[in-house]
Amino acid sequence: MEPNTTKDRSVEVEHREVQHKSDSSLVASTFIKYAAYVIIIFGILFFLVRYVFPMF
């Protein structure tokens, strides 16, 4: 039987500090993204109603 099978291991633990976005900037960027989606969809719908549907 060996007296110390694990021996003296030195383990370095890496600590990381993650900086999260503040809630206000995250909400603002998400709002801008979805507002752009809505504007593009309304633009496509306006184009369809104004120019494509009258052709039929």
C-alpha distance matrix in Angstrom:
0.0 3.8 6.3 9.0 9.0 12.7 13.8 17.3 19.5 23.2 25.0 28.8 30.7 34.2 37.0 40.2 43.5 45.6 49.2 50.9 54.6 56.6 58.1 61.7 61.1 59.1 61.9 64.6 63.1 62.6 66.1 67.5 65.7 67.0 70.4 70.6 69.7 72.4 75.0 74.3 74.6 77.9 79.1 78.5 80.2 83.1 83.5 83.5 86.0 88.3 88.4 87.0 88.2 91.9 91.9 91.8
3.8 0.0 3.8 5.8 6.1 9.8 10.4 13.9 16.2 19.8 22.0 25.7 27.9 31.3 34.2 37.5 40.8 43.0 46.7 48.6 52.3 54.3 56.0 59.5 58.8 57.0 59.9 62.4 60.9 60.6 64.2 65.4 63.7 65.1 68.5 68.6 67.9 70.7 73.2 72.5 72.9 76.2 77.3 76.8 78.6 81.5 81.8 81.9 84.5 86.6 86.8 85.4 86.8 90.4 90.5 90.5
6.3 3.8 0.0 3.8 6.4 9.3 9.1 12.1 15.0 18.4 20.8 24.5 26.6 30.2 32.9 36.3 39.5 42.0 45.5 47.5 51.3 53.2 54.9 58.4 57.8 56.2 59.1 61.6 60.3 60.1 63.6 64.9 63.3 64.9 68.2 68.4 67.8 70.6 73.0 72.5 73.1 76.2 77.4 77.1 78.8 81.6 82.1 82.3 84.8 86.9 87.2 85.9 87.3 90.9 91.1 91.2
9.0 5.8 3.8 0.0 3.8 5.7 5.4 8.5 11.2 14.6 17.0 20.7 22.9 26.4 29.1 32.6 35.8 38.2 41.8 43.9 47.6 49.5 51.3 54.8 54.2 52.5 55.5 58.0 56.6 56.5 60.0 61.3 59.7 61.3 64.6 64.8 64.3 67.1 69.4 68.9 69.6 72.7 73.9 73.6 75.4 78.1 78.6 78.9 81.4 83.4 83.7 82.6 84.0 87.5 87.7 87.9
9.0 6.1 6.4 3.8 0.0 3.8 5.5 9.1 10.6 14.4 16.1 19.9 22.0 25.4 28.3 31.5 34.8 37.0 40.7 42.6 46.3 48.4 50.1 53.6 52.8 51.0 54.0 56.4 54.9 54.6 58.3 59.5 57.7 59.2 62.6 62.7 62.0 64.9 67.3 66.6 67.2 70.4 71.5 71.1 72.9 75.7 76.1 76.3 78.9 80.9 81.1 79.9 81.3 84.9 85.0 85.1
12.7 9.8 9.3 5.7 3.8 0.0 3.8 6.5 7.2 10.9 12.4 16.2 18.2 21.6 24.5 27.7 31.1 33.3 36.9 38.9 42.6 44.7 46.5 49.9 49.2 47.4 50.4 52.8 51.3 51.2 54.8 56.0 54.3 55.9 59.2 59.3 58.8 61.6 64.0 63.4 64.0 67.2 68.3 68.0 69.8 72.5 73.0 73.3 75.8 77.8 78.1 76.9 78.4 81.9 82.1 82.3
13.8 10.4 9.1 5.4 5.5 3.8 0.0 3.8 6.0 9.5 12.1 15.7 18.3 21.7 24.6 28.0 31.3 33.9 37.4 39.7 43.4 45.5 47.5 50.8 50.0 48.5 51.6 53.9 52.4 52.5 56.1 57.1 55.6 57.4 60.6 60.7 60.3 63.2 65.4 64.9 65.8 68.9 69.9 69.7 71.7 74.2 74.7 75.1 77.7 79.5 79.8 78.8 80.4 83.8 84.0 84.4
17.3 13.9 12.1 8.5 9.1 6.5 3.8 0.0 3.8 6.5 9.6 12.9 15.6 19.1 21.9 25.4 28.6 31.4 34.8 37.2 40.9 42.9 45.1 48.3 47.6 46.3 49.4 51.6 50.3 50.6 54.1 55.1 53.8 55.7 58.8 58.9 58.8 61.6 63.7 63.4 64.4 67.4 68.3 68.4 70.3 72.8 73.3 73.9 76.4 78.2 78.6 77.7 79.3 82.7 83.0 83.5
19.5 16.2 15.0 11.2 10.6 7.2 6.0 3.8 0.0 3.7 6.1 9.7 12.4 15.7 18.7 22.1 25.5 28.1 31.6 34.0 37.7 39.8 42.0 45.2 44.3 42.9 46.1 48.3 46.8 47.1 50.7 51.6 50.2 52.2 55.2 55.3 55.1 58.0 60.1 59.7 60.7 63.7 64.7 64.7 66.7 69.1 69.6 70.2 72.7 74.5 74.8 74.0 75.6 79.0 79.3 79.8
23.2 19.8 18.4 14.6 14.4 10.9 9.5 6.5 3.7 0.0 3.8 6.5 9.7 12.9 15.8 19.2 22.5 25.3 28.7 31.3 35.0 37.1 39.4 42.5 41.6 40.4 43.7 45.8 44.3 44.8 48.4 49.2 48.0 50.1 53.0 53.1 53.2 56.1 58.0 57.7 58.9 61.8 62.7 62.9 65.0 67.3 67.8 68.6 71.0 72.7 73.1 72.4 74.1 77.4 77.8 78.4
25.0 22.0 20.8 17.0 16.1 12.4 12.1 9.6 6.1 3.8 0.0 3.8 6.3 9.6 12.7 16.0 19.4 22.0 25.5 27.9 31.6 33.8 36.0 39.2 38.2 36.9 40.2 42.3 40.8 41.2 44.8 45.7 44.4 46.4 49.4 49.5 49.5 52.4 54.4 54.1 55.2 58.1 59.1 59.2 61.2 63.6 64.1 64.9 67.3 69.0 69.4 68.7 70.4 73.7 74.1 74.7
28.8 25.7 24.5 20.7 19.9 16.2 15.7 12.9 9.7 6.5 3.8 0.0 3.8 6.4 9.5 12.8 16.2 18.9 22.3 25.0 28.6 30.8 33.2 36.3 35.2 34.1 37.5 39.4 37.9 38.6 42.1 42.8 41.7 43.9 46.8 46.8 47.1 49.9 51.8 51.6 52.9 55.7 56.5 56.8 59.0 61.1 61.7 62.7 65.1 66.6 67.1 66.5 68.2 71.5 72.0 72.7
30.7 27.9 26.6 22.9 22.0 18.2 18.3 15.6 12.4 9.7 6.3 3.8 0.0 3.8 6.4 9.8 13.1 15.7 19.2 21.7 25.3 27.5 29.8 32.9 32.0 30.8 34.1 36.1 34.8 35.3 38.8 39.7 38.7 40.7 43.6 43.8 44.0 46.8 48.7 48.7 49.9 52.6 53.6 54.0 56.0 58.2 58.9 59.8 62.1 63.7 64.3 63.8 65.4 68.6 69.2 69.9
34.2 31.3 30.2 26.4 25.4 21.6 21.7 19.1 15.7 12.9 9.6 6.4 3.8 0.0 3.8 6.5 10.1 12.6 16.0 18.7 22.2 24.6 27.1 30.0 28.8 27.8 31.2 33.0 31.6 32.3 35.8 36.5 35.5 37.7 40.5 40.6 41.0 43.8 45.6 45.5 46.9 49.6 50.4 50.9 53.0 55.1 55.7 56.8 59.1 60.6 61.2 60.7 62.5 65.6 66.2 67.1
37.0 34.2 32.9 29.1 28.3 24.5 24.6 21.9 18.7 15.8 12.7 9.5 6.4 3.8 0.0 3.8 6.7 9.7 13.0 15.7 19.3 21.3 23.9 26.8 25.9 25.0 28.4 30.2 29.1 29.9 33.2 34.1 33.4 35.6 38.2 38.6 39.1 41.8 43.6 43.7 45.1 47.7 48.6 49.3 51.3 53.3 54.1 55.3 57.4 58.9 59.7 59.4 61.0 64.1 64.9 65.8
40.2 37.5 36.3 32.6 31.5 27.7 28.0 25.4 22.1 19.2 16.0 12.8 9.8 6.5 3.8 0.0 3.7 6.2 9.5 12.3 15.8 18.1 20.8 23.6 22.4 21.5 25.0 26.7 25.5 26.4 29.7 30.5 29.8 32.1 34.7 35.0 35.6 38.3 39.9 40.1 41.6 44.1 45.0 45.8 47.8 49.7 50.6 51.8 53.9 55.3 56.1 55.9 57.5 60.6 61.5 62.4
43.5 40.8 39.5 35.8 34.8 31.1 31.3 28.6 25.5 22.5 19.4 16.2 13.1 10.1 6.7 3.7 0.0 3.8 6.3 9.4 12.8 14.8 17.6 20.3 19.3 18.8 22.2 23.8 23.0 24.1 27.2 28.1 27.8 30.0 32.4 32.9 33.8 36.2 37.9 38.4 39.9 42.2 43.2 44.2 46.1 47.8 48.9 50.2 52.2 53.5 54.5 54.5 56.0 59.0 60.1 61.0
45.6 43.0 42.0 38.2 37.0 33.3 33.9 31.4 28.1 25.3 22.0 18.9 15.7 12.6 9.7 6.2 3.8 0.0 3.8 6.1 9.6 12.1 14.7 17.5 16.2 15.4 18.8 20.5 19.4 20.4 23.7 24.5 24.1 26.3 28.7 29.3 30.0 32.5 34.2 34.6 36.1 38.5 39.5 40.4 42.3 44.1 45.2 46.5 48.4 49.8 50.8 50.7 52.3 55.3 56.3 57.3
49.2 46.7 45.5 41.8 40.7 36.9 37.4 34.8 31.6 28.7 25.5 22.3 19.2 16.0 13.0 9.5 6.3 3.8 0.0 3.8 6.6 8.9 12.0 14.3 13.0 12.8 16.2 17.6 16.8 18.3 21.2 22.0 22.0 24.4 26.4 27.1 28.2 30.5 32.0 32.7 34.4 36.5 37.4 38.7 40.6 42.1 43.3 44.8 46.6 47.8 48.9 49.1 50.7 53.5 54.7 55.8
50.9 48.6 47.5 43.9 42.6 38.9 39.7 37.2 34.0 31.3 27.9 25.0 21.7 18.7 15.7 12.3 9.4 6.1 3.8 0.0 3.8 6.3 8.7 11.4 10.3 9.4 12.8 14.6 13.9 14.9 17.9 19.0 19.0 21.1 23.2 24.1 25.1 27.3 28.9 29.8 31.3 33.3 34.5 35.7 37.4 39.0 40.4 41.8 43.5 44.8 46.0 46.2 47.6 50.5 51.8 52.8
54.6 52.3 51.3 47.6 46.3 42.6 43.4 40.9 37.7 35.0 31.6 28.6 25.3 22.2 19.3 15.8 12.8 9.6 6.6 3.8 0.0 3.7 6.3 8.2 6.6 6.3 9.7 11.0 10.6 12.1 14.7 15.7 16.1 18.3 20.1 21.1 22.4 24.4 25.8 27.0 28.6 30.4 31.5 33.0 34.7 36.1 37.5 39.1 40.6 41.8 43.2 43.5 44.9 47.7 49.1 50.2
56.6 54.3 53.2 49.5 48.4 44.7 45.5 42.9 39.8 37.1 33.8 30.8 27.5 24.6 21.3 18.1 14.8 12.1 8.9 6.3 3.7 0.0 3.8 5.6 5.7 6.4 8.7 10.2 11.1 12.5 14.4 15.8 16.9 18.7 20.1 21.7 23.2 24.7 26.1 27.7 29.2 30.6 32.0 33.8 35.1 36.3 38.1 39.7 40.9 42.1 43.8 44.3 45.5 48.1 49.8 50.9
58.1 56.0 54.9 51.3 50.1 46.5 47.5 45.1 42.0 39.4 36.0 33.2 29.8 27.1 23.9 20.8 17.6 14.7 12.0 8.7 6.3 3.8 0.0 3.8 5.6 5.1 6.0 8.5 10.0 10.5 12.1 14.2 15.4 16.5 17.9 20.0 21.2 22.3 24.1 25.9 27.0 28.3 30.1 31.8 32.8 34.1 36.1 37.6 38.6 39.9 41.8 42.3 43.2 45.9 47.7 48.6
61.7 59.5 58.4 54.8 53.6 49.9 50.8 48.3 45.2 42.5 39.2 36.3 32.9 30.0 26.8 23.6 20.3 17.5 14.3 11.4 8.2 5.6 3.8 0.0 3.8 5.5 5.2 6.1 8.6 9.9 10.4 12.2 14.3 15.5 16.1 18.3 20.1 20.9 22.2 24.3 25.7 26.6 28.2 30.3 31.3 32.3 34.4 36.1 36.9 38.0 40.0 40.8 41.7 44.2 46.1 47.3
61.1 58.8 57.8 54.2 52.8 49.2 50.0 47.6 44.3 41.6 38.2 35.2 32.0 28.8 25.9 22.4 19.3 16.2 13.0 10.3 6.6 5.7 5.6 3.8 0.0 3.8 5.5 5.0 6.1 8.5 9.7 10.5 12.2 14.3 15.1 16.5 18.5 19.9 20.9 22.7 24.5 25.6 26.8 28.8 30.3 31.2 32.9 34.8 36.0 36.9 38.6 39.3 40.6 43.1 44.8 46.1
59.1 57.0 56.2 52.5 51.0 47.4 48.5 46.3 42.9 40.4 36.9 34.1 30.8 27.8 25.0 21.5 18.8 15.4 12.8 9.4 6.3 6.4 5.1 5.5 3.8 0.0 3.8 5.5 5.3 6.2 8.5 10.0 10.7 12.4 14.1 15.6 16.8 18.5 20.0 21.5 22.9 24.5 25.9 27.5 28.9 30.2 31.9 33.4 34.8 36.0 37.6 38.0 39.2 41.9 43.5 44.6
61.9 59.9 59.1 55.5 54.0 50.4 51.6 49.4 46.1 43.7 40.2 37.5 34.1 31.2 28.4 25.0 22.2 18.8 16.2 12.8 9.7 8.7 6.0 5.2 5.5 3.8 0.0 3.8 5.6 5.2 6.0 8.6 9.9 10.6 11.9 14.2 15.4 16.3 18.1 20.0 21.1 22.3 24.1 25.9 26.8 28.1 30.1 31.6 32.6 33.9 35.8 36.3 37.2 39.8 41.7 42.7
64.6 62.4 61.6 58.0 56.4 52.8 53.9 51.6 48.3 45.8 42.3 39.4 36.1 33.0 30.2 26.7 23.8 20.5 17.6 14.6 11.0 10.2 8.5 6.1 5.0 5.5 3.8 0.0 3.8 5.4 5.1 6.2 8.6 10.1 10.3 12.3 14.4 15.3 16.3 18.4 20.0 20.9 22.3 24.4 25.6 26.5 28.4 30.3 31.2 32.2 34.1 34.9 36.0 38.4 40.3 41.6
63.1 60.9 60.3 56.6 54.9 51.3 52.4 50.3 46.8 44.3 40.8 37.9 34.8 31.6 29.1 25.5 23.0 19.4 16.8 13.9 10.6 11.1 10.0 8.6 6.1 5.3 5.6 3.8 0.0 3.8 5.4 5.1 6.2 8.8 9.8 10.7 12.6 14.4 15.4 16.8 18.7 20.1 21.1 22.9 24.6 25.7 27.2 29.0 30.4 31.4 32.9 33.5 34.9 37.5 39.0 40.3
62.6 60.6 60.1 56.5 54.6 51.2 52.5 50.6 47.1 44.8 41.2 38.6 35.3 32.3 29.9 26.4 24.1 20.4 18.3 14.9 12.1 12.5 10.5 9.9 8.5 6.2 5.2 5.4 3.8 0.0 3.8 5.5 5.1 6.3 8.4 9.9 10.8 12.4 14.3 15.6 16.8 18.5 20.0 21.5 22.8 24.3 26.0 27.4 28.7 30.1 31.7 31.9 33.1 35.9 37.5 38.5
66.1 64.2 63.6 60.0 58.3 54.8 56.1 54.1 50.7 48.4 44.8 42.1 38.8 35.8 33.2 29.7 27.2 23.7 21.2 17.9 14.7 14.4 12.1 10.4 9.7 8.5 6.0 5.1 5.4 3.8 0.0 3.8 5.4 5.3 5.9 8.5 9.9 10.5 12.1 14.2 15.3 16.3 18.1 20.0 20.9 22.1 24.1 25.7 26.6 27.9 29.8 30.4 31.3 33.9 35.8 36.9
67.5 65.4 64.9 61.3 59.5 56.0 57.1 55.1 51.6 49.2 45.7 42.8 39.7 36.5 34.1 30.5 28.1 24.5 22.0 19.0 15.7 15.8 14.2 12.2 10.5 10.0 8.6 6.2 5.1 5.5 3.8 0.0 3.8 5.6 5.0 6.1 8.7 9.9 10.4 12.3 14.3 15.3 16.3 18.4 19.9 20.7 22.4 24.4 25.6 26.4 28.1 28.9 30.2 32.6 34.4 35.8
65.7 63.7 63.3 59.7 57.7 54.3 55.6 53.8 50.2 48.0 44.4 41.7 38.7 35.5 33.4 29.8 27.8 24.1 22.0 19.0 16.1 16.9 15.4 14.3 12.2 10.7 9.9 8.6 6.2 5.1 5.4 3.8 0.0 3.8 5.5 5.3 6.5 8.9 10.1 10.9 12.7 14.6 15.5 17.0 18.7 20.1 21.4 23.0 24.7 25.8 27.1 27.5 28.9 31.6 33.1 34.3
67.0 65.1 64.9 61.3 59.2 55.9 57.4 55.7 52.2 50.1 46.4 43.9 40.7 37.7 35.6 32.1 30.0 26.3 24.4 21.1 18.3 18.7 16.5 15.5 14.3 12.4 10.6 10.1 8.8 6.3 5.3 5.6 3.8 0.0 3.8 5.3 4.9 6.2 8.6 9.8 10.6 12.3 14.1 15.4 16.5 18.2 19.9 21.2 22.5 24.0 25.6 25.8 26.8 29.6 31.3 32.2
70.4 68.5 68.2 64.6 62.6 59.2 60.6 58.8 55.2 53.0 49.4 46.8 43.6 40.5 38.2 34.7 32.4 28.7 26.4 23.2 20.1 20.1 17.9 16.1 15.1 14.1 11.9 10.3 9.8 8.4 5.9 5.0 5.5 3.8 0.0 3.8 5.4 5.1 6.2 8.6 9.9 10.6 12.2 14.3 15.3 16.2 18.3 20.0 20.9 22.0 23.9 24.6 25.6 28.1 30.0 31.2
70.6 68.6 68.4 64.8 62.7 59.3 60.7 58.9 55.3 53.1 49.5 46.8 43.8 40.6 38.6 35.0 32.9 29.3 27.1 24.1 21.1 21.7 20.0 18.3 16.5 15.6 14.2 12.3 10.7 9.9 8.5 6.1 5.3 5.3 3.8 0.0 3.8 5.5 5.1 6.2 8.6 9.9 10.4 12.4 14.2 15.1 16.5 18.4 19.9 20.7 22.2 22.9 24.4 26.8 28.4 29.8
69.7 67.9 67.8 64.3 62.0 58.8 60.3 58.8 55.1 53.2 49.5 47.1 44.0 41.0 39.1 35.6 33.8 30.0 28.2 25.1 22.4 23.2 21.2 20.1 18.5 16.8 15.4 14.4 12.6 10.8 9.9 8.7 6.5 4.9 5.4 3.8 0.0 3.8 5.5 5.2 6.2 8.7 9.9 10.7 12.4 14.2 15.5 16.7 18.4 19.9 21.1 21.2 22.5 25.4 26.8 27.8
72.4 70.7 70.6 67.1 64.9 61.6 63.2 61.6 58.0 56.1 52.4 49.9 46.8 43.8 41.8 38.3 36.2 32.5 30.5 27.3 24.4 24.7 22.3 20.9 19.9 18.5 16.3 15.3 14.4 12.4 10.5 9.9 8.9 6.2 5.1 5.5 3.8 0.0 3.8 5.5 5.1 6.1 8.5 9.9 10.5 12.1 14.2 15.3 16.3 17.9 19.8 20.1 20.9 23.6 25.4 26.4
75.0 73.2 73.0 69.4 67.3 64.0 65.4 63.7 60.1 58.0 54.4 51.8 48.7 45.6 43.6 39.9 37.9 34.2 32.0 28.9 25.8 26.1 24.1 22.2 20.9 20.0 18.1 16.3 15.4 14.3 12.1 10.4 10.1 8.6 6.2 5.1 5.5 3.8 0.0 3.8 5.5 5.2 6.1 8.7 9.9 10.3 12.2 14.2 15.2 16.0 17.8 18.8 20.0 22.2 24.1 25.6
74.3 72.5 72.5 68.9 66.6 63.4 64.9 63.4 59.7 57.7 54.1 51.6 48.7 45.5 43.7 40.1 38.4 34.6 32.7 29.8 27.0 27.7 25.9 24.3 22.7 21.5 20.0 18.4 16.8 15.6 14.2 12.3 10.9 9.8 8.6 6.2 5.2 5.5 3.8 0.0 3.8 5.5 5.0 6.3 8.7 9.8 10.6 12.4 14.3 15.2 16.2 16.7 18.4 20.9 22.3 23.8
74.6 72.9 73.1 69.6 67.2 64.0 65.8 64.4 60.7 58.9 55.2 52.9 49.9 46.9 45.1 41.6 39.9 36.1 34.4 31.3 28.6 29.2 27.0 25.7 24.5 22.9 21.1 20.0 18.7 16.8 15.3 14.3 12.7 10.6 9.9 8.6 6.2 5.1 5.5 3.8 0.0 3.8 5.4 5.1 6.2 8.5 9.9 10.6 12.3 14.1 15.4 15.3 16.3 19.2 20.7 21.7
77.9 76.2 76.2 72.7 70.4 67.2 68.9 67.4 63.7 61.8 58.1 55.7 52.6 49.6 47.7 44.1 42.2 38.5 36.5 33.3 30.4 30.6 28.3 26.6 25.6 24.5 22.3 20.9 20.1 18.5 16.3 15.3 14.6 12.3 10.6 9.9 8.7 6.1 5.2 5.5 3.8 0.0 3.8 5.4 5.0 6.0 8.5 9.7 10.4 11.8 13.9 14.5 15.1 17.6 19.7 20.8
79.1 77.3 77.4 73.9 71.5 68.3 69.9 68.3 64.7 62.7 59.1 56.5 53.6 50.4 48.6 45.0 43.2 39.5 37.4 34.5 31.5 32.0 30.1 28.2 26.8 25.9 24.1 22.3 21.1 20.0 18.1 16.3 15.5 14.1 12.2 10.4 9.9 8.5 6.1 5.0 5.4 3.8 0.0 3.8 5.4 5.1 6.2 8.6 10.0 10.4 11.8 12.9 14.5 16.5 18.2 20.0
78.5 76.8 77.1 73.6 71.1 68.0 69.7 68.4 64.7 62.9 59.2 56.8 54.0 50.9 49.3 45.8 44.2 40.4 38.7 35.7 33.0 33.8 31.8 30.3 28.8 27.5 25.9 24.4 22.9 21.5 20.0 18.4 17.0 15.4 14.3 12.4 10.7 9.9 8.7 6.3 5.1 5.4 3.8 0.0 3.8 5.4 5.1 6.2 8.7 9.9 10.5 10.5 12.3 14.9 16.1 17.6
80.2 78.6 78.8 75.4 72.9 69.8 71.7 70.3 66.7 65.0 61.2 59.0 56.0 53.0 51.3 47.8 46.1 42.3 40.6 37.4 34.7 35.1 32.8 31.3 30.3 28.9 26.8 25.6 24.6 22.8 20.9 19.9 18.7 16.5 15.3 14.2 12.4 10.5 9.9 8.7 6.2 5.0 5.4 3.8 0.0 3.8 5.4 5.0 6.1 8.4 10.0 9.9 10.4 13.2 15.0 15.9
83.1 81.5 81.6 78.1 75.7 72.5 74.2 72.8 69.1 67.3 63.6 61.1 58.2 55.1 53.3 49.7 47.8 44.1 42.1 39.0 36.1 36.3 34.1 32.3 31.2 30.2 28.1 26.5 25.7 24.3 22.1 20.7 20.1 18.2 16.2 15.1 14.2 12.1 10.3 9.8 8.5 6.0 5.1 5.4 3.8 0.0 3.8 5.5 5.2 5.8 8.2 9.5 10.2 12.0 14.3 15.9
83.5 81.8 82.1 78.6 76.1 73.0 74.7 73.3 69.6 67.8 64.1 61.7 58.9 55.7 54.1 50.6 48.9 45.2 43.3 40.4 37.5 38.1 36.1 34.4 32.9 31.9 30.1 28.4 27.2 26.0 24.1 22.4 21.4 19.9 18.3 16.5 15.5 14.2 12.2 10.6 9.9 8.5 6.2 5.1 5.4 3.8 0.0 3.8 5.6 5.2 5.7 7.0 9.0 10.7 12.1 14.3
83.5 81.9 82.3 78.9 76.3 73.3 75.1 73.9 70.2 68.6 64.9 62.7 59.8 56.8 55.3 51.8 50.2 46.5 44.8 41.8 39.1 39.7 37.6 36.1 34.8 33.4 31.6 30.3 29.0 27.4 25.7 24.4 23.0 21.2 20.0 18.4 16.7 15.3 14.2 12.4 10.6 9.7 8.6 6.2 5.0 5.5 3.8 0.0 3.8 5.6 5.7 4.8 6.1 8.8 10.1 11.4
86.0 84.5 84.8 81.4 78.9 75.8 77.7 76.4 72.7 71.0 67.3 65.1 62.1 59.1 57.4 53.9 52.2 48.4 46.6 43.5 40.6 40.9 38.6 36.9 36.0 34.8 32.6 31.2 30.4 28.7 26.6 25.6 24.7 22.5 20.9 19.9 18.4 16.3 15.2 14.3 12.3 10.4 10.0 8.7 6.1 5.2 5.6 3.8 0.0 3.8 5.9 6.1 5.3 7.3 10.0 11.0
88.3 86.6 86.9 83.4 80.9 77.8 79.5 78.2 74.5 72.7 69.0 66.6 63.7 60.6 58.9 55.3 53.5 49.8 47.8 44.8 41.8 42.1 39.9 38.0 36.9 36.0 33.9 32.2 31.4 30.1 27.9 26.4 25.8 24.0 22.0 20.7 19.9 17.9 16.0 15.2 14.1 11.8 10.4 9.9 8.4 5.8 5.2 5.6 3.8 0.0 3.8 6.4 6.7 6.9 9.5 11.7
88.4 86.8 87.2 83.7 81.1 78.1 79.8 78.6 74.8 73.1 69.4 67.1 64.3 61.2 59.7 56.1 54.5 50.8 48.9 46.0 43.2 43.8 41.8 40.0 38.6 37.6 35.8 34.1 32.9 31.7 29.8 28.1 27.1 25.6 23.9 22.2 21.1 19.8 17.8 16.2 15.4 13.9 11.8 10.5 10.0 8.2 5.7 5.7 5.9 3.8 0.0 3.8 6.0 6.0 7.1 10.0
87.0 85.4 85.9 82.6 79.9 76.9 78.8 77.7 74.0 72.4 68.7 66.5 63.8 60.7 59.4 55.9 54.5 50.7 49.1 46.2 43.5 44.3 42.3 40.8 39.3 38.0 36.3 34.9 33.5 31.9 30.4 28.9 27.5 25.8 24.6 22.9 21.2 20.1 18.8 16.7 15.3 14.5 12.9 10.5 9.9 9.5 7.0 4.8 6.1 6.4 3.8 0.0 3.8 5.7 5.6 7.6
88.2 86.8 87.3 84.0 81.3 78.4 80.4 79.3 75.6 74.1 70.4 68.2 65.4 62.5 61.0 57.5 56.0 52.3 50.7 47.6 44.9 45.5 43.2 41.7 40.6 39.2 37.2 36.0 34.9 33.1 31.3 30.2 28.9 26.8 25.6 24.4 22.5 20.9 20.0 18.4 16.3 15.1 14.5 12.3 10.4 10.2 9.0 6.1 5.3 6.7 6.0 3.8 0.0 3.8 5.4 5.7
91.9 90.4 90.9 87.5 84.9 81.9 83.8 82.7 79.0 77.4 73.7 71.5 68.6 65.6 64.1 60.6 59.0 55.3 53.5 50.5 47.7 48.1 45.9 44.2 43.1 41.9 39.8 38.4 37.5 35.9 33.9 32.6 31.6 29.6 28.1 26.8 25.4 23.6 22.2 20.9 19.2 17.6 16.5 14.9 13.2 12.0 10.7 8.8 7.3 6.9 6.0 5.7 3.8 0.0 3.8 5.4
91.9 90.5 91.1 87.7 85.0 82.1 84.0 83.0 79.3 77.8 74.1 72.0 69.2 66.2 64.9 61.5 60.1 56.3 54.7 51.8 49.1 49.8 47.7 46.1 44.8 43.5 41.7 40.3 39.0 37.5 35.8 34.4 33.1 31.3 30.0 28.4 26.8 25.4 24.1 22.3 20.7 19.7 18.2 16.1 15.0 14.3 12.1 10.1 10.0 9.5 7.1 5.6 5.4 3.8 0.0 3.8
91.8 90.5 91.2 87.9 85.1 82.3 84.4 83.5 79.8 78.4 74.7 72.7 69.9 67.1 65.8 62.4 61.0 57.3 55.8 52.8 50.2 50.9 48.6 47.3 46.1 44.6 42.7 41.6 40.3 38.5 36.9 35.8 34.3 32.2 31.2 29.8 27.8 26.4 25.6 23.8 21.7 20.8 20.0 17.6 15.9 15.9 14.3 11.4 11.0 11.7 10.0 7.6 5.7 5.4 3.8 0.0
